[in-house]
């Protein structure tokens, strides 16, 4: 799957959210604005429910928050680069500065897992991560992640 099919430029941002809760709210707000069938609160609750099962901070400053929603038929992604790393309860106990959030239809479990695995692999590429961290704006961030 081409990343550009699930990640819109408008859902890619550089921000200073300050906390895990605030970054999950930002993800929810960005997705809800771009996808009117989604409510910000519903997205937030889905992401929060997943975080309660265990942090989606995968280490090396990366988190992949994700959730399942019943009222979408295609995956939706949000990419955030934090100006200041935030505490995220990551597996390596390090703060997070790159978040790739994924919202998927509740009935597409296999696609969900394969998309998460592909994204995790891309984010584990040291060259890509270095490029992402050097980006100066949203357009550049989007370009690096979708190339």
CORJOHU-V240836 format. One record per residue. N is the residue number from 1. SS is DSSP state (~ for helix, > for strand, _ for the rest). D_CENTER is the distance of its C-alpha to the mean C-alpha in Angstrom with 1 decimal. Layout:
n = [N,N]
ss = [SS,SS]
d_center = [D_CENTER,D_CENTER]
This chain:
n = [1,2,3,4,5,6,7,8,9,10,11,12,13,14,15,16,17,18,19,20,21,22,23,24,25,26,27,28,29,30,31,32,33,34,35,36,37,38,39,40,41,42,43,44,45,46,47,48,49,50,51,52,53,54,55,56,57,58,59,60,61,62,63,64,65,66,67,68,69,70,71,72,73,74,75,76,77,78,79,80,81,82,83,84,85,86,87,88,89,90,91,92,93,94,95,96,97,98,99,100,101,102,103,104,105,106,107,108,109,110,111,112,113,114,115,116,117,118,119,120,121,122,123,124,125,126,127,128,129,130,131,132,133,134,135,136,137,138,139,140,141,142,143,144,145,146,147]
ss = [_,_,~,~,~,_,>,>,>,>,>,>,>,>,>,_,_,_,_,~,~,~,~,~,~,~,~,~,~,~,~,~,~,~,_,_,_,_,_,~,~,~,~,~,~,~,~,~,~,~,~,~,~,_,_,_,>,>,>,_,_,>,>,_,_,>,>,>,>,_,_,_,_,_,_,>,>,>,>,>,>,>,>,>,>,>,_,_,_,_,_,_,_,_,_,>,>,>,>,>,>,>,>,>,>,_,_,_,~,~,~,~,~,~,~,~,~,~,~,~,~,~,~,_,_,~,~,~,~,~,~,~,~,~,_,_,_,~,~,~,~,~,~,~,~,~,_]
d_center = [16.3,15.7,12.1,13.7,14.6,11.3,9.6,12.1,13.1,13.1,9.4,9.1,10.5,12.2,12.9,14.8,13.5,15.9,14.7,12.2,13.5,13.3,9.7,9.0,11.7,10.3,7.2,10.1,12.4,10.7,10.3,13.7,15.4,14.6,15.3,18.5,18.8,16.0,16.8,14.6,16.4,15.9,12.1,12.3,14.8,13.0,10.1,13.0,15.1,12.9,12.7,16.5,17.0,15.7,13.0,9.9,10.6,12.0,14.1,14.9,12.7,9.4,7.1,5.2,5.5,7.0,10.2,13.2,14.9,18.5,18.8,16.7,18.1,15.3,11.7,9.4,6.1,4.7,4.8,6.6,9.6,11.6,15.3,16.3,14.6,14.1,15.4,12.9,15.5,14.2,16.7,18.4,18.6,17.3,15.1,11.6,11.0,8.1,4.5,2.3,1.9,5.4,8.6,11.8,15.5,17.1,19.8,17.9,17.4,18.3,16.1,13.1,14.2,15.1,11.8,10.1,13.1,13.1,9.6,10.8,14.0,12.9,11.1,14.4,16.4,18.0,19.0,15.6,14.2,17.4,17.1,13.5,15.0,18.1,16.7,18.5,16.7,14.1,16.3,16.6,12.9,12.5,15.7,14.9,11.7,13.7,17.0]
